[in-house]
Structures are given as C-alpha cells and as structure tokens.
Amino acid sequence: MRAFVTGATGWIGSAVVDELISAGHQVIGLARSEEAVQALAAKGVGVVRGNLDDLDSLRRGAAQADAVIHMANKHDWGNPAETDRSERAAVQTLGDALAGTDRPFVVAAPLSGLVEGRPATEDDVSPAIGPDSNRGGSENLALDYVAKGVRTVITRFSPSVHGRGDWGFVNFLTAAARKQGVSGYVGDGSDTWSAVHRDDAARLIRLGMEQAPAGTRLHAVAEEAVTTKAIAEAIGRSLGLPVESVARQDAGAHFGFVGGFFASTMTASSDATRRLLSWEPAGPTLLADIDAGAYTA
C-alpha cells in the first residue's frame, strides 16, 4: 500500500513510518517544516508540505494514498479547545477525502476517559461525542465514516508509549523529579497506567492498516496495569533520587500539567486486539526502559 501519515516525524509516527517501510509499503508524510522534509526524504519518504490547519494539504495527501494513518495532534495543553478543534477538522477532512473508497483510515486515540473502575476494553464506546468533547469527539466522528465507505480503524494508545527518546508523560515525570529533587507518586501510588513500547505500537498500526475490519477499535497495550508508585520508584532509581508520596491536592504544583494524569488510573485490556491480529508485544517493559536509562541518558 501507499500510506499517507500525519505526524510522520513524531515520536510514534516516525516509528510507524519505519515499520511500514520495512514491511514493503510506500509512505507519504505530512511535513510542516524544512527539518521534517529533510528527515522524511532521508528515509525515502514522499512529502506533502502542510499541517493540521492546512486542510488542503490533508486532502492532497489522502488523494495520493491507498491508506491514511492519522497520528498528528497539536497536544496544546495550554489551549485544549484549539487542540480539540483542529483534531476534529482534520479527521473530518480526511474522512471526507476517503468517503466511498473503502480505503483504510487508521486514527490514533487515547485510552483515558473511557470508563471508570475497570480496565477499558475494545468494546467500550468513547463517551466523547461532538465538537465540544475531548479531542473534538474525533474517535466517534471517524467511526461515522464506516457507513460512508471508509475502513476506519481506531487505535487507542496507552498513556505511556515508551522507549528511548520519548517526550511524553514519563519524560515530564522525570523532569519534575529532577526539578523537585525527589521522584514523587500521588497518594499511596496505587493508581495504574497501561504501557506499550513504541516499536510494538508501530507494528500494531501497520497490522491494523493491513488487516483490521472497518469499525475496529484496537488497544495498543502491552502491560495492562503498572502502578504509579512503581513508575516513580524506577525514575528514582534512574536518577539516584529519593521516592516520596505527594498529596493529591499538591499534584499539580509538584508535577505540572502531568500531575492530573499521574493521579488517575488509565488502564485497558488488549485481549481482543491480540486475538484479532495475532499481535504479541515483544519490546521491553516500561520499568525496564526507565531502569535502562531511556529517560536519563
């Protein structure tokens, strides 16, 4: 296939590009800077210049492709409304471009906020509906295109997609530990996160593009539940810092924006995903990555 990838130079997107190429697919990447153009060209990847706000660039990319993989997101924690608006507009633009083609449309989505009190499953419908909801309700919007002749596949990612070079949540927790001089966890540290290595997540995206039926929800989850205390202890070991509990009311001040996430349980099962695609994660665990210096090298 020839796949158009948004977020092609991002943390997960760049691994997806490598996975697709290694499997014999051609790739076109969305690039918003000259640096991104050069990075993609070095891999032999075709380039569409543009960004999430340049909807014509999304249409051009989709028109050239047999499949679309939408990984890009603004992740503007200071202006979530703008992040949600741009995400919905991008999904709608790409979905419209693919309507009636039966081409794969793989859309990245988070696991957070799906259910409370138990691990989420692939059968759980996202409660985010409409433009004013989380991520602009983009998951449900993308699934609406199944009825319009699009092979939509939702891939929900663990809160930690980890590995060397990760700039996400664990990176921010590590930065907070350096700043505070202690590696903290919230309350008794019993909140849990799911986790997956970046390479395993990239392989799942490729398998979903190739094989998953229209309307499928996939869970990029290798470890269902890693306690936040265990994460803090691993960060403490890697930095040589003490590990301490942080009161819930102080989580924001101690950790910054990531404190709200670290004070939450965000877990999911991937049993149905593994059965459907014979996907078996093979990468190191989250704690093994932290202990190996992935966040401190």
N, C-alpha and C positions, 0 to 999 in steps of 0.2 A: 504494500500500500504506500501511497504518498500521504504523509500526515502533516497537517498544519498544527503547530504547537504554539500556544501563547505561553508566556513565562518560560521560554525555551532556554534562557540563560540563568534562571533562578535556581534555588537550592535543589528542589525536587525536579523541576523542569529540565535542568541540564543533565541529570541522571536519566530521565525519560528519553531525551534525545540520544544519549549514548546507547541505551538499551534498544531503542528502535533501530538504530544503525547496525548494531551488532546482530540483530535478527534479520537483516536484509531489507528493511524498509527505507524509503526515501523520506527526508524530513525537510519541511519549510518552517522557519522560525520567525516569530514576530520580534522585531528588534527596535527599541526606542532610542538607542544611542549608537554612536560610531563604535564604541567599545564592544557593544553587543554584536554589531555587524561583524566585526573582526573575529570575535570569539566563535560565532557560528560558521563563518567562512573557513576558519581553520579546521573545522570538523567536516567540511564538505557539505554544509547545510545551506539550502536556499534561504533567502532572506526577503521578508516583507517589512519595509520600514513603516513604523507606526506605533501606536499604543492603545490602551483600552478606551481612551476618549476619542480616538480617530476611528470611528466606526467603519469608514470606507476601507481602511486597511484590514479590518477583520473580514469584511466581505471579500476583498481581493484574495486574502489567504485561503478562505474557505472555498472560493471558486476554483482554486488550483489543486485542491486536495481530494483524496478518497476518504479521508477521515479527519476529524478535528479533535484535538485534545486541548482543553481549556484549563490551564494551570495558573494563569496570571491573576493577581489580586493586588489592589493597592495597599492593603494592610495598614491603613492610616488610622492608628489607634487614637489620634487626637481629633479625628473627624470621621467617626464611623458612618454617619449619614452619607457622606460622599463616597466612602468605600462601598456601601450598600447600593447606592445609585449606579455607580459605574459597573458593578458586578452584574446587576440586573440588565442594564443596557447592553453589555457585552454578550450575555447569554441569549438575550432576545435577538440581537443582530445575527449571531452565529446560527441560532436555531432557524431563523427565517431564511438564511442563506442555504441551509441544508434541507429545508422542507421538501418533501416529495422525492427525496433521493435514496432513502434507506441507508444512508451512509452513517458510520459510527460517529457519535458525538459524546466524547468522554469528558465529564465535568468534575472537577475537584470540589470537595465539600468537607466541612468539619464534622467531627463526631459530637462536639459539645452541644448541649442544649436539647438533645433528642428525647431523653427520658430521665426520670429520677428514680433512685432507689434500686436500680439493677443495671447490668450491662445492656447497652443497646444492641439490637440485632438488625440484620439486613431487612427484616420485615417492618421495622419501625418507620412510620412516615414522618418526615420532618414537619414540626409544627409551624415552621416559618412559611407563611403564605402572604403574598402581596408585597408591594414595593416598600412598605414601611417596616417590614420584618427583617430579621437578621439576614445579612447578605442579600437583601432585597428579595428574599424568597426564591433565590435563583435555582435551588435544587428542584423544587416543585415546578417552577417555570420550565426548566429543561425537560422534565418528565412529561409535561403537557405536549411536547413536540413528538412524542411517540405516536400520538393519534394523527399527527401531520406527516407521517412518513419519515421519521428520523429514528435511528437506532441509538437512543440516548442511554448512556451508561454512567451512573453516578459512582464516583469513588470517594468514600469518606475516609479522611486521614486521621490517624492517631494524633493526640496533642503533641507528642514527641515523634517526629520523623528525624532520626538521629544519625550521627556519623561525623567524621572529621570535616570541619568547615561549616557545620550547622550554625545558622544565625538566629534560630528560633528560640522557643521558650527556655530550654536548658541553657542556652548561651546567656540569656538575660538573667537567669538564676545564678549562673556562675559570676556574672558581672556584679550582681548585688552582693554576693558573698565576698568578693574582693573589696568592694566599697565599704561594707559593714564590718569586715574583719571576722565574721562568723558565717557559717553556712546554716541558714535557717530553714525550718519547716513550720507549717501553720498548725497551731493547736497540738494535738497528740500525734500528728503526722500520719493519720490513718486514711486520709483521702488517697485515692488511687488514680493513676493515669494508665491508659494504654500506650503502647510504643511499637515502633517498627523501624527497622533500618532502611535508610534511603534506597539502597540497591533493591531490597525486597519490594518496596513501594513502587519503584520504577518498573520492575518486572510485572507487577500486578496491573499497572496501567496498560502495558503492552498486551498482556493476555486479555484484558477487558476489551481493548480495541479489536483484537483479532476474533474473540470467541463469544463474548457475553451477549445474551439476547437483549432486545430492546426493553427498556424499563427496569433493567437490573440495577440493584444497589450493591456495591462491593465495599467491604471493610478492609482497609489496609492496617491490619492489626496482627502483630506477631506475638506480643505479650499483652494479655488481657488486662492485668492489673499490677502495676508497680507502685508501691506506697511512696507518698511524697517524702516520708522520713528517710526511706532507703535512698531516694534520689539525693536528698540533702547530705546524707552520710557519704555517698560516693563523691559528691562535689567537695565536701570537707576533706576527704582523703586525698583527692587530686590536688588540692590547694594547700594542704597542711594546715587547715583551719579547724577550730572547734565547731561543734554542731549544737545548735540551740533551738528550742521552741520559740516561736513568735506568736503572740496573741492575735486572734483573728482581727480584732479592731485595729491592729497595728500593721497588718499585712501590706496595705497599700503604701504606707510610709517606708516600710523596710524593703520591699521588693520592687516598688514602682508598679507600672500597669499590669505586670505579670502576676502580681500578688492575688488578684481576684481569681485568676485561673488556678494558681497553686493552692488556693483554699477550696477548690472544687474537685469533686470526683468526676472524671471523664473517662469512662471505660466502655468497651464494646466487645462483643464476640465476633469472630470471623469464621465460624464453623461453616456457614452456608457458602461463603466465598471460597473456602478451601475445597469444599466438595465440588462446586460448580466448575472451577478452573484448574483443579489439581495443583493449587498454589501452596507451596510449603516454604515458609520463610527460612532462610539459611544464614542470614547475617548475624553479627554479634548482638547481644542484648544491650539494652540501654545502659545498665550499670557497668557492663564490660567496656563499652565505649568510653564512658566517663573515666573509669579506672585506667584505661589505656592512654589517657591524655588527649582525647578528641576535643576537649573544651579548654584545655590549658596549654597545649603545645605552642 
